[in-house]
Amino acid sequence: MGSKIKLTSSDGHEIGAYVSKPKAPFHSAVVVIQEIFGVNSHIRSIADDYASQGFWAIAPALFDRVQPDLQLTYEQPDIARGRDTAGEIKLETALLDVAAGIRHAAQVPGVAKVGVLGFCWGGTLAWLAATRLNPAAAVGYYGGQIAKYAAETPTCPVLLHFGAKDPHIGPQEIATIRQAHPGLPTFLYDAGHGFNCDQRKDYDPPSAALARQRTLDFFRAHL
């Protein structure tokens, strides 16, 4: 369903990206921001899903800065490798590539607004995109460092999803976000980390379905 293209970031670095196009006509785009596992089959399936719902979708391959087309599984050795790779790139540099995805999507004929949708590492990047890059809307799933940057103010509508059983993101972190942004919709689900991913042991179909519907409704309202 999708295809691969190249993006050039503001620092001149070239990365790949997965693009999934909806049937015409379409009016908005979504930049899908990866987890610490690269633009793997799960992230591509999310781009395809949002394209099927009428959004032009693009997933920048943020790990290309370290190794082109690096795709990892959800097994422990790859989790460690993914963390190391994300740490090597750093959030500020990854944001350059997210920004490249937003710019590219905004130039697609027919696209009037661009939103961002991130998962795990990408959930934090979606938050930082909302506070620093000026998309039209942003949704973050279980972003582990959002609380660290909770003092930053989004310039667009934001929706956040977290698992109440997430061992990596505790109640105090959720409280920090809610205290800093009391009007921001922050949903908790009876699930663990990665509950949206059908390839992970923490996959929770009811939570994933509800979060997806809320996200689609949110994007349709703001994009």
C-alpha positions in Angstrom: 0.0 0.0 0.0 2.8 2.4 0.8 6.1 3.5 -0.8 9.4 4.9 0.3 10.7 8.4 -0.3 13.7 10.5 0.8 13.5 13.5 3.1 16.2 16.1 3.7 16.3 17.7 7.1 17.3 21.3 7.9 20.9 20.2 8.8 21.3 18.6 5.3 20.9 15.0 6.6 19.0 12.7 4.3 16.7 10.0 5.7 14.1 7.6 4.3 10.4 7.8 5.0 7.4 5.5 4.4 4.4 7.1 2.7 0.9 5.8 2.6 -1.6 7.6 0.4 -5.4 7.7 0.9 -7.9 7.7 -1.9 -8.6 11.2 -3.2 -9.8 13.6 -2.2 -7.9 14.2 1.1 -7.4 17.3 3.0 -4.9 16.6 5.8 -1.8 14.6 6.7 -0.4 12.7 9.7 3.3 12.3 10.5 3.6 8.9 12.3 6.6 9.0 14.7 8.2 5.7 15.4 8.9 3.9 18.6 12.5 2.8 19.4 12.1 0.0 16.9 12.4 1.9 13.6 9.8 2.2 10.9 9.0 -1.5 11.2 5.9 -3.4 10.1 3.9 -2.1 13.0 4.6 1.6 12.3 4.0 1.0 8.6 0.6 -0.6 9.5 -0.3 2.5 11.5 0.5 4.7 8.5 -1.6 2.4 6.3 -4.5 2.5 8.8 -4.6 6.3 8.9 -4.4 6.4 5.1 -7.4 4.1 5.0 -9.2 6.7 7.1 -8.5 9.5 4.7 -5.2 10.9 6.0 -2.0 11.2 3.8 0.5 9.5 6.1 4.3 9.6 6.4 6.6 7.9 8.8 10.1 9.3 8.8 12.9 6.7 9.4 14.5 8.5 12.4 17.1 5.7 12.9 18.5 6.3 9.4 21.0 8.7 11.1 22.6 5.7 12.7 21.8 2.8 10.3 19.6 3.1 7.2 16.4 1.1 7.3 17.1 -0.2 10.8 14.0 -2.2 11.9 13.9 -4.0 15.2 11.6 -6.6 16.9 10.2 -6.4 20.4 12.5 -8.9 21.9 14.9 -7.9 24.7 18.1 -7.6 22.6 16.4 -5.3 20.1 14.8 -3.3 22.9 18.3 -2.6 24.2 19.6 -1.8 20.7 16.7 0.5 20.1 17.3 2.4 23.3 20.9 2.8 22.5 20.1 4.0 19.0 17.6 6.6 20.2 20.0 7.8 22.8 22.7 8.2 20.2 20.4 10.3 18.0 18.9 12.4 20.9 15.5 14.1 20.9 16.6 17.4 19.5 18.2 15.8 16.4 15.2 13.5 15.9 13.0 16.6 15.9 14.8 17.9 12.8 13.6 14.8 11.0 10.1 15.1 12.3 10.1 18.7 11.1 11.2 17.5 7.7 8.2 15.1 7.6 5.9 17.9 8.5 7.3 20.2 5.8 7.1 17.5 3.2 3.5 16.6 4.1 2.5 20.3 4.1 3.6 20.6 0.5 1.5 17.7 -0.8 -1.2 19.0 -3.1 -4.5 18.9 -1.3 -3.1 18.9 2.2 -4.2 21.9 4.3 -3.2 20.7 7.8 -0.6 18.4 9.2 -0.8 16.5 12.5 1.7 14.3 14.3 1.1 10.9 15.9 3.8 9.3 18.0 4.3 6.2 20.0 6.7 5.5 23.0 9.9 7.5 22.0 7.7 9.0 19.3 5.1 9.9 21.9 7.6 12.2 23.5 8.7 13.6 20.1 5.0 14.2 19.3 4.8 16.3 22.5 7.9 18.3 21.6 6.7 18.7 18.1 3.5 20.3 19.6 5.6 22.7 21.7 8.3 23.5 19.2 7.3 22.7 15.6 3.8 24.1 15.2 1.8 21.2 13.7 -2.0 21.6 13.5 -2.6 18.8 16.1 -0.6 16.2 18.0 -1.3 12.9 19.6 1.1 11.0 21.8 0.9 7.4 23.0 2.8 6.5 26.2 5.6 9.0 25.8 8.0 8.3 28.6 9.7 11.7 28.8 6.6 14.0 28.4 6.6 14.7 32.1 10.2 15.9 31.9 9.1 18.5 29.4 5.7 19.2 30.9 6.6 22.9 31.5 6.6 23.5 27.7 3.4 24.9 26.2 1.9 23.3 23.1 1.0 25.7 20.2 -1.7 23.3 18.9 -4.4 20.9 20.4 -2.8 17.8 22.0 -4.2 14.4 23.0 -2.3 12.0 25.2 -2.8 8.2 25.9 -1.2 6.3 28.7 -1.5 2.8 30.2 -2.3 2.7 33.9 -0.2 -0.4 34.3 2.8 1.0 32.5 5.9 0.2 34.6 7.9 2.9 32.8 5.5 5.8 33.3 4.3 6.1 36.9 1.2 7.9 38.4 3.4 10.9 39.5 4.4 11.6 35.9 0.8 11.6 34.7 0.0 13.9 37.6 2.8 16.2 36.6 1.4 16.5 33.1 -2.2 17.0 34.3 -1.1 19.7 36.8 0.8 21.6 34.1 -2.0 21.3 31.6 -5.3 20.7 33.3 -7.3 21.3 30.2 -5.4 18.9 28.0 -7.2 15.5 27.4 -5.0 12.8 29.0 -6.5 9.4 28.9 -5.5 6.4 31.1 -6.3 2.8 30.0 -6.3 -0.4 31.9 -3.2 -1.6 30.1 0.5 -1.6 30.1 3.2 0.1 28.0 2.8 -0.5 24.2 -0.8 -1.4 24.5 -1.5 -0.2 21.0 0.9 -2.6 19.3 -0.5 -6.0 18.3 3.1 -7.4 18.1 3.8 -6.7 21.8 2.9 -8.8 24.9 1.2 -5.7 26.4 -1.2 -5.4 23.4 -4.7 -4.7 24.8 -7.3 -4.8 22.0 -10.1 -2.9 23.8 -7.7 -0.1 24.9 -6.1 0.1 21.5 -9.5 0.3 19.8 -10.8 3.1 22.1 -7.5 5.1 21.8 -7.6 4.8 18.0 -11.2 6.0 17.9 -10.4 8.9 20.2 -7.4 9.8 18.0 -9.4 9.6 14.8 -12.1 11.8 16.2 -9.5 14.3 17.5 -7.7 14.5 14.2 -11.0 14.9 12.3 -11.9 17.8 14.6 -8.6 19.6 14.2 -7.1 18.6 10.8 
